[in-house]
């Protein structure tokens, strides 16, 4: 497994070894020992999630203020642009974001540590998005930052993907601005 630390070094892009031939492919989507060796992290995963979304659906930017979740995310079908935003006020990278394309073709995964907001937009006709979390979902502690907050300035590749406007849930459409959001100290 190859691990590349992004511009915010706590966020890690992982490239598993994929073995393919005329029959298809095989790869280990998770191996605790390989993850630990590649990232230096030994984190417990307690929950696996799977979502399917249509083209143009944008989910995020989500995080939990209590029971914060680290997330190991990947795409099993389709293609997304995935984003992590540092929401730790004491961090030198507070309010900065990093992003990566995750797809069924590249099989890349992204480690999004606790203390980061997370979101993605679907660039293909649909996408199956899978993620492991280090803490259980706690809706009472979930918060959402506006996907288009100019203070963060995420460069979502909407126009390049032919998406006029993202499809949002009511919760995501009502996301707070970073300056007003409850964040980590």
C-alpha positions, 0 to 999 in steps of 0.5 A: 500500500502506498501512502501519500500525505496531502497538503494537510499532512494528517490527511493521507491518500492510500493506494492499495496494490491492485492485482488485475488480469483478464478475469477482473481484479483483487485487492485488500480494501483494508488490512490493519497491519498494512494501514498501520505500516503505511500511515503510522496510525493504529486506529480502531474502526467500529462502523462501516457505512455504504451510500449510493448517490446520483450524479451531482449529489453533494454530501457534506461537509459533515463532522461530529463535535463529540464522538469525532470520527476518523474516516477511511473512505473509498468508492466501489462504483463510480467517481467522486471528488472527496474533500477534508476540511480542518476544523480544529481551531488551534491547528495551523491549517484551520479552515484549509481543505484538501481533496482527491478524486476517488473512483472504481478505476483508481481504487484510491482511499482517503484517510480523514482524521477526527477533527476534520469535516468531510464531504464529496460530490458525485461526478459519475452517473452514480457512485457507491461510497464506502467508509469505515469510521473510528466512532459510532454515528451520533446524530445529536453531535453531527454538524454541517459546514456549508459546502460553498463557504467562501472562507474555505473556498473548496474548488468543487469540480462541478463545471468540469463534470457538467454539473450546473448545481449540486443536489443537496439535502435540506441539512446540507443546504442549511450548513453553517459558515465556518466562522459561525460553526461549532468546531474543535478548539 
